[in-house]
Amino acid sequence: MKNTLFIIDDHEMLGRALKSWLDENTKWKVLATATDTKEARSFFKSSSLESLPEIVICDVQLKNEQSFDFIKEMSTNFPQIKTIVYSMFEMTGYAMLAKECGASGYISKSVSEEEFLKCLDSVQSGNQYIQKEIAPKVQKALDATRFLTKRERSVFEEIINGLDNDEISEKLNISRHSAEIYVSRIYEKLGISYREDLISRFK
């Protein structure tokens, strides 16, 4: 349905406030909200194709889960629906990961109303939109990592998200030794000697 949205945010008050503002002040109509991906999956499972929203606005961190797997599912199962990640974090790594998972936009909750609506309109028109403050960093990181393997890019994203080797090992389900090897390869390919240098360049 044109000009319709679905909001997923575990802060219920923020979700309701955003819905109210959009409904009352913009062309957009919020069909429903959810506080986690379980609620969201239930909504999409029970909805007819004619009643699906045009865009999903989804937070990154939802209670005890992140939404990236859900975004992948949406891009696979409902390719006609665009997803915008709306996060507390202005983080290059999160924006890169959201893009790789199929999201069409990434903005933080600090953006102005004007930029928020600009993002919606841009995504509705079929474009990709990254918050203007982090867009240059995301492009720089994408350019720098185009020669990395898929696994190396995943490790790179987690490094600039602030994870150490043990945390990367756990999150990506690889051994600590493997994580260390991937990190070393990334340093070599990017001409970087240590972690702090990589983070300062791309975060």
C-alpha positions in Angstrom: 0.0 0.0 0.0 1.4 3.4 -1.1 2.7 5.8 1.6 2.3 3.1 4.4 4.8 2.1 7.1 5.4 -0.5 9.7 7.5 0.4 12.7 9.6 -2.1 14.8 11.0 -0.5 18.0 11.3 -2.1 21.4 10.8 1.4 23.0 7.0 1.4 22.9 6.7 5.1 23.8 9.1 6.1 21.0 7.3 3.9 18.6 3.9 5.4 19.5 5.3 8.9 19.4 6.8 8.4 15.9 3.5 6.8 14.7 1.5 9.7 16.0 3.8 12.3 14.4 3.9 10.6 11.1 0.1 10.1 11.0 -0.7 13.6 11.9 2.0 15.6 10.1 3.0 13.7 6.9 1.6 11.8 4.0 2.7 8.6 5.6 0.3 6.3 7.5 1.6 3.8 10.0 -0.3 0.5 9.6 1.0 -1.1 12.8 3.9 -1.3 15.2 5.9 -4.1 16.9 8.4 -4.3 19.7 10.3 -7.3 18.4 10.8 -9.5 15.3 8.4 -12.1 16.6 5.6 -9.7 16.6 6.7 -8.4 13.2 6.8 -11.8 11.7 3.3 -12.5 13.0 2.0 -9.4 11.3 3.5 -10.2 7.9 2.4 -13.8 8.1 -1.2 -12.8 8.8 -1.4 -9.9 6.3 -2.6 -10.1 2.7 -0.3 -8.9 -0.1 -2.7 -5.9 -0.7 -2.4 -4.8 2.9 1.4 -4.9 3.3 3.3 -1.7 4.1 5.5 0.0 1.5 8.4 0.6 4.0 9.5 -1.0 7.3 11.3 1.2 9.8 13.3 -1.0 12.1 15.6 -0.4 15.0 18.9 -2.3 15.2 18.8 -3.5 18.8 15.5 -5.1 19.8 15.4 -6.3 23.4 17.7 -9.3 23.3 18.2 -9.5 19.6 19.5 -7.5 16.6 17.3 -7.1 13.6 19.8 -7.9 10.8 18.5 -11.5 10.3 15.0 -10.1 10.1 16.1 -7.6 7.5 17.6 -10.4 5.4 14.3 -12.3 5.7 12.3 -9.3 4.6 14.5 -8.6 1.5 14.2 -12.3 0.5 10.5 -12.9 1.3 9.1 -9.5 0.6 11.4 -7.8 -2.0 8.8 -5.3 -2.8 9.0 -3.9 0.8 11.8 -1.5 1.6 13.5 -1.5 5.0 15.0 1.5 6.7 17.2 1.0 9.8 16.5 3.6 12.4 19.0 3.3 15.2 20.5 5.0 18.3 23.9 4.4 16.8 25.7 6.5 14.1 28.0 3.6 13.3 29.7 2.9 10.0 29.8 -0.9 10.6 26.1 -1.1 11.4 25.2 0.9 8.3 27.4 -1.4 6.1 25.9 -4.5 7.7 22.3 -3.1 7.2 23.1 -2.5 3.5 24.5 -6.0 3.0 21.4 -7.5 4.6 19.2 -5.7 2.1 18.2 -2.5 3.9 17.5 0.5 1.7 18.3 3.1 4.3 20.2 3.8 7.5 19.6 6.8 9.8 20.0 7.4 13.5 17.4 8.7 15.9 19.3 12.0 16.1 18.4 13.1 12.6 16.1 16.1 12.0 12.5 15.6 10.9 13.5 17.0 7.5 16.1 14.4 7.0 13.9 11.6 8.3 11.3 12.5 5.7 13.9 12.9 3.0 15.1 9.3 3.8 11.5 8.0 3.4 11.0 9.8 0.1 14.3 8.7 -1.3 13.8 5.1 -0.4 10.2 5.2 -1.7 11.7 6.4 -5.1 13.9 3.3 -5.2 17.1 4.9 -4.0 19.5 4.0 -1.2 19.8 6.5 1.6 22.5 6.8 4.3 22.4 9.5 7.0 24.4 12.4 5.6 26.9 12.5 8.6 28.0 9.0 8.1 27.5 8.5 4.4 31.1 9.6 3.4 32.5 7.1 6.0 30.4 4.3 4.8 31.4 4.9 1.2 35.1 5.1 2.2 34.8 1.8 4.1 33.0 0.2 1.1 35.7 1.4 -1.3 38.4 0.1 1.0 36.9 -3.3 1.6 35.9 -4.2 -2.0 39.0 -6.5 -2.2 38.2 -8.3 1.1 36.5 -11.7 1.1 32.9 -11.9 2.4 34.2 -13.3 5.7 36.9 -10.6 6.0 34.2 -7.9 5.4 32.2 -9.4 8.2 35.2 -9.3 10.6 36.0 -5.7 9.4 32.4 -4.6 10.2 32.6 -6.1 13.7 36.0 -4.4 14.4 34.6 -1.0 13.6 31.5 -1.9 15.7 33.9 -2.1 18.6 34.2 -5.9 19.1 37.5 -7.5 20.1 38.8 -10.8 18.7 37.0 -13.0 21.4 33.7 -11.2 20.7 34.1 -11.5 17.0 34.9 -15.2 17.4 31.7 -15.7 19.4 29.4 -13.6 17.2 30.6 -15.1 13.9 30.9 -18.6 15.3 34.5 -19.0 14.4 37.6 -19.9 16.5 39.6 -17.2 18.1 42.6 -18.3 16.0 40.5 -17.9 12.8 39.4 -14.4 14.0 43.0 -13.4 14.5 44.0 -14.6 11.0 41.2 -12.7 9.4 42.1 -9.5 11.3 45.8 -9.9 10.2 44.7 -10.3 6.6 42.5 -7.2 6.8 45.4 -5.2 8.2 47.6 -6.4 5.4 45.2 -5.7 2.6 44.3 -2.2 4.0 47.8 -1.2 4.9 47.0 -0.9 8.6 49.2 -1.9 11.5 46.9 -1.9 14.5 43.2 -1.9 15.5 43.0 1.7 16.7 44.2 2.9 13.3 41.5 1.0 11.5 38.8 2.2 13.8 39.9 5.8 13.6 39.8 5.7 9.8 36.5 4.1 9.3 34.2 4.3 12.3 
